[in-house]
């Protein structure tokens, strides 16, 4: 049973890799499992694979979207919640003349830092 399910999934992944339009659809449960167990743990290696790129174009499951985007865009400044709050305070002292500062609190809930990614 488990071996057969694994082979079926591998066939679907091969389908995604070779032709994303004609590939059989994976269930939402299968996609989420793939993202959590196969893609995210070794994201830097996996993101270069065509089948993963095809999955990204199809849409990243909501529960892994924040961490996936963080992996894709990187975090060279090593920002964390404390540094983010410090930056907000500094921006408040400077004033809201910086373009986009007012939109940060609106975007935060949709990110990993906001906890709802």
N, C-alpha and C positions, 0 to 999 in steps of 0.2 A: 504493500500500500504506500508506504513512505517513499520507497525507491521509485515507484511508478509516478507518484506526484512530483518528485524531483525531476525526473526525465521530462514530464510534460511541461514543467516550468522552464527547463533549459531549452526546450523546443520553442517555447514562446519567446524567450530571450533572444534566441537565434533569429527568430522572425523579426523582432524589434530591431536587432542589429543590422539585418540585411535590407529590410524595407519597412520603414516605420509606418507607411500608409497601409500596406497590406497585412501587417502583423496582426495576429489574433489579439483581441483585447484581454488584458489582465484584469482580474477583479480588483476592486479598491483594496481589499484585504491583502491580496498578493503583492500589489504595488507598495503598500505601506511596509509590509514585511521585507521586501527587497530593499527599500530605502533604509530601513532601520538596521537590518542585519548584514546586507551585502555592500551597499553603497556608502553610507555615512562612516562606518568604521575605517574605511580606507579611501576616503573621498578624493584625496589628491591624485591617487593612481586611477581610480575609477572614472573620474570626470573626463579624462582624456579618451575614454572608450566611446565609440560611436553609439552603442546601445544606450549608454547612460545619457549622452547628449540628446538622443531621441526622447528618452523619458523626461528630461528637463523641458524639452519643447512641448511635450504633452501636458505638463503641469506637475509641480512638486506637491505631494500631499501636505495639507495645511499643518499638520503636527510636526513635520520636519522642515518646513519651508524656512523658518527663521535660521536654524542652525545651518541649513544648506546654503542660504544666501551669505551668511557670515563666512562660510568656507570659500564660496565663489569670489567674494569681493575682498576677503582678507581683513586683517585688523592690524596694520603695521604700527599703529600708535599704541596697541595693547590697551585699548579702552575697556574699562569695566564700569559698573554702575557708579562707583565712587568718583571716578574721573569724569564721567558724564555729568554728574550732579555739580562737580566743581566747575565744569565748563558752562553749565547753565547759570551759575552764580556770576561768573566772569562776564558772560554775555549780558546779564541783567545790569551789571555795573557799567558796562560800555553803553548799553542802550539797545533798543530794538532796531537800530539802523542797519544791522547786518541782515542782508537778504536771506530769507528762509528760516531765521531763528524762530519766528512765531509758529512755523509749521512743525517744528521738532516734536512738541508734545502731542500733536495730532498723529504723527507717524509712529511714535514710540510704541503704542499698544500693538502695532502690527509687526514688531520686530522681536527678536529673541530676548533682548533686554526687557521688553515689556511683558514677557511671560506668556504671550498669546500667539507667537509665531506660527 
